[in-house]
Amino acid sequence: MSRFGSPPKSDLDVRPTQDDIDFFEENGFLVVPQITTQEELDWLTEVFLAVLDDNAGIGVFEPGREVDQVAPPQIQQSIAPELRIPELLETTFRRNARHFAAALLGVSEGELTSWAHMIRKPAHSTRPAPWHQDQAYWLPELDYHALGSWLPLHEVSVERGCMQFIPGSHKRGLRHHEFSGDPASNLLIVEDVDASTAVPCPLPAGGVTFHHHLTLHYTAPNTTDLDRLAFPMEFQVLPWRREQPVDWSWAKTFRQATSFTPDPLTVIADGKVVAV
């Protein structure tokens, strides 16, 4: 057990309706006004701050950092904190999000695995999370059936950096991506997005959004006086090998910039590193 102990217990049980499933299939995203409790948000906030400030997680990096940047971090991120803090797998948020993920992906809950990350946008940060699709960050050797859930640890407005989505964009395939900032800092962008149809999704504390892994999404710079803390969790059927890797130029650029070689091929699933 980690030093944080178990998350607060809750009987809160939230499940999708058929209207929710139909909306997600058509639009590629869904807003759920409550998926967890304030007590759990308080516990998650304690864990979050320890991960990002005290290195209780796997390491913190700044997506989009420029090679010659002297300004303080504009975004901070830690991948898979559950590898060191397994109690993150016991949350009411994860239990309820799993209900939604299974229904929205059309699979049983037993077929799903998850992995998470933590993202902070400091107060008055100037960097957005640009328009992108999640699959562009993943391994071109693998194929996916997945969605993302995005849980802010507090109420979130457009100005503080809530999620924004392009409805129906998940039906149009994977777009070409480029890097914003140093490729080694791994912040991707789709340049030519028509944002006139974008739907901002502000949330109350305890609310969550879900999005298909091909849905274009974005969060604006945090122009408020308060940090924005988000705990996204990805749900997926365990990825499987393609017969041939797809040719993504941005994946090649990232690997050249970081000397990353995916050998063996692994993914994070339910708090473990798994070979596929």
C-alpha positions in Angstrom: 0.0 0.0 0.0 1.2 3.5 -0.8 1.4 6.3 1.8 -2.0 7.6 0.7 -4.1 4.7 1.8 -7.2 3.7 0.0 -9.6 6.2 -1.5 -12.8 7.1 0.4 -15.5 4.5 0.0 -18.7 5.5 -1.9 -21.9 3.8 -3.0 -22.3 6.2 -5.9 -23.2 4.2 -9.0 -23.5 5.9 -12.3 -24.3 4.2 -15.6 -25.0 5.4 -19.2 -28.4 5.5 -20.7 -29.2 4.5 -24.3 -29.4 8.2 -25.1 -25.8 8.6 -23.8 -24.6 5.7 -26.0 -26.4 7.1 -29.0 -25.0 10.6 -28.5 -21.4 9.2 -28.1 -21.7 7.1 -31.3 -22.9 10.2 -33.2 -20.7 12.9 -31.8 -17.6 11.1 -30.4 -17.8 12.6 -26.9 -20.1 12.7 -23.9 -20.5 14.9 -20.8 -21.4 13.3 -17.4 -22.2 15.8 -14.7 -21.2 13.5 -11.8 -19.0 10.4 -11.7 -17.4 10.7 -8.3 -17.7 12.4 -4.9 -16.1 15.5 -3.4 -14.4 13.3 -0.8 -12.7 11.4 -3.5 -11.7 14.5 -5.4 -10.0 15.7 -2.2 -8.1 12.4 -1.9 -7.1 12.5 -5.6 -5.9 16.1 -5.2 -3.6 15.1 -2.4 -2.2 12.2 -4.5 -2.0 14.5 -7.6 0.1 17.2 -5.8 2.4 14.6 -4.4 3.0 13.1 -7.8 3.7 16.4 -9.5 5.5 18.2 -6.7 7.1 15.5 -4.7 8.0 12.9 -7.5 5.6 10.3 -6.0 4.8 9.2 -9.5 6.9 8.0 -12.5 8.3 11.3 -13.4 7.1 14.7 -14.5 7.7 16.3 -17.9 6.5 19.4 -19.8 4.6 18.7 -23.1 5.5 21.3 -25.7 8.6 22.7 -24.0 10.8 24.7 -26.3 14.5 23.8 -26.7 15.6 27.2 -25.5 12.7 27.9 -23.0 13.5 29.8 -19.9 9.9 30.4 -18.7 8.5 28.2 -16.0 6.5 25.1 -17.1 3.2 25.9 -18.9 1.9 22.3 -18.7 3.1 19.5 -16.4 2.3 15.8 -16.9 3.0 12.4 -15.3 2.2 9.1 -17.0 0.7 6.1 -15.3 1.0 7.2 -11.6 -0.9 3.9 -10.8 2.3 2.0 -11.4 3.5 3.4 -8.0 0.2 4.2 -6.4 -2.1 1.2 -7.1 -4.9 2.6 -4.9 -5.7 4.8 -7.9 -7.2 1.7 -9.4 -9.7 1.5 -6.5 -11.5 4.8 -7.0 -15.2 5.4 -7.5 -14.2 7.4 -10.5 -12.6 4.4 -12.2 -15.4 2.0 -11.3 -18.1 4.2 -12.7 -16.0 5.3 -15.7 -15.5 1.6 -16.5 -19.3 1.2 -16.7 -19.5 4.0 -19.3 -16.4 2.9 -21.2 -17.7 -0.6 -21.7 -21.1 0.6 -22.9 -19.7 3.3 -25.2 -17.2 0.9 -26.8 -19.7 -2.0 -27.0 -17.6 -4.5 -25.0 -17.9 -6.1 -21.6 -16.2 -4.5 -18.6 -14.0 -7.6 -18.3 -12.4 -6.9 -21.7 -11.2 -3.5 -20.7 -7.9 -2.3 -19.3 -7.0 1.2 -18.2 -4.1 3.5 -17.7 -4.0 7.1 -16.4 -2.1 10.3 -16.4 -2.1 13.6 -14.4 -1.9 17.0 -16.1 -1.5 20.4 -14.5 -2.0 23.7 -16.2 -0.6 26.3 -13.8 -2.6 29.6 -13.3 -2.0 32.1 -16.1 -0.3 29.5 -18.3 -0.1 30.5 -22.0 0.1 27.1 -23.7 -3.0 25.2 -24.9 -3.3 21.5 -25.4 -3.7 21.9 -29.2 -6.2 20.2 -31.3 -5.2 16.5 -31.6 -6.5 12.9 -31.6 -5.3 10.6 -28.8 -4.3 7.7 -31.1 -1.6 9.9 -32.7 0.4 9.5 -29.5 0.2 5.7 -29.4 2.2 3.0 -31.0 1.9 2.6 -34.8 2.7 -1.1 -34.4 -0.6 -1.6 -32.5 -4.3 -1.2 -33.2 -6.7 0.1 -30.6 -10.3 0.1 -29.5 -10.3 2.8 -26.9 -11.7 6.0 -25.4 -10.5 8.6 -22.9 -12.2 9.9 -19.8 -11.2 13.3 -18.5 -11.8 14.2 -14.8 -10.9 17.6 -13.5 -10.3 17.6 -9.7 -12.5 20.8 -9.3 -15.0 22.8 -11.3 -13.6 23.8 -14.6 -14.6 26.6 -17.1 -13.4 27.4 -20.6 -11.1 30.0 -19.1 -9.5 27.4 -16.8 -9.0 24.9 -19.6 -12.1 22.6 -19.9 -12.2 20.1 -22.8 -13.5 21.1 -26.2 -14.5 18.7 -28.9 -15.3 18.7 -32.7 -18.5 16.6 -33.0 -18.3 13.8 -35.4 -14.6 14.1 -36.0 -14.1 10.5 -34.8 -15.7 9.3 -38.0 -13.1 10.8 -40.4 -10.0 8.8 -39.5 -6.7 9.8 -38.1 -5.4 13.3 -39.2 -1.8 14.3 -39.9 -0.1 15.6 -36.8 2.9 17.8 -36.2 4.8 18.9 -33.1 4.3 22.0 -31.1 7.6 22.8 -29.4 10.6 20.4 -29.1 9.5 17.0 -30.6 11.2 15.3 -27.6 8.6 17.0 -25.3 5.9 15.3 -27.3 3.0 17.8 -27.8 1.1 17.1 -31.0 -1.1 19.4 -33.0 -3.4 19.1 -36.1 -2.9 22.5 -37.8 -5.9 22.9 -40.1 -8.9 22.3 -37.7 -12.1 24.2 -38.3 -12.9 25.1 -34.8 -16.2 26.9 -35.6 -18.1 23.8 -34.6 -16.2 23.2 -31.4 -18.2 22.3 -28.3 -16.7 23.6 -25.0 -17.6 21.3 -22.0 -17.3 23.1 -18.7 -17.9 20.8 -15.8 -18.9 20.9 -12.1 -16.6 19.3 -9.5 -17.1 15.5 -9.9 -18.1 15.7 -13.6 -16.3 14.0 -16.4 -16.1 13.9 -20.2 -15.6 10.8 -22.4 -14.2 10.9 -25.9 -13.4 8.4 -28.7 -9.7 7.9 -29.4 -10.1 9.6 -32.8 -12.2 12.6 -31.6 -10.4 15.9 -32.1 -10.1 17.8 -28.8 -8.4 20.8 -27.3 -8.0 22.7 -24.0 -7.3 26.4 -23.9 -4.6 28.1 -21.9 -5.5 28.5 -18.2 -6.1 32.3 -17.8 -7.5 32.1 -14.3 -5.8 32.6 -10.9 -6.1 28.9 -10.1 -4.2 25.9 -11.3 -6.1 23.4 -13.4 -5.7 19.8 -12.3 -6.9 17.0 -14.5 -6.8 13.2 -14.1 -7.5 11.6 -17.5 -7.9 7.8 -17.7 -7.8 5.8 -20.9 -9.9 2.6 -21.3 -9.1 0.1 -24.0 -9.3 -3.4 -25.1 -5.8 -4.7 -24.8 -4.1 -3.4 -28.0 -3.1 -5.9 -30.6 -0.3 -6.0 -33.1 -1.0 -4.9 -36.7 0.3 -7.0 -39.5 2.3 -4.0 -40.6 3.0 -0.8 -38.6 1.3 2.3 -40.0 3.6 5.0 -41.3 3.2 8.1 -39.1 5.9 10.7 -39.8 5.4 12.3 -36.3 6.1 8.9 -34.6 9.4 8.6 -36.5 10.3 12.2 -35.6 9.6 11.5 -31.9 11.6 8.3 -31.9 14.6 10.0 -33.6 14.4 12.9 -31.0 14.3 10.6 -28.0 16.1 7.5 -29.2 13.0 5.6 -28.2 12.8 2.0 -29.5 9.6 0.0 -28.7 11.4 -3.4 -28.2 9.7 -5.2 -26.7 6.3 -3.8 -27.5 4.6 -3.0 -24.2 1.5 -1.2 -22.9 0.3 -0.2 -19.5 -2.7 -2.1 -18.4 -4.3 -1.9 -14.9 -1.2 -0.9 -13.1 1.2 -3.3 -14.9 3.5 -3.1 -17.9 2.3 -5.8 -20.3 4.0 -7.2 -23.4 1.8 -7.5 -26.5 
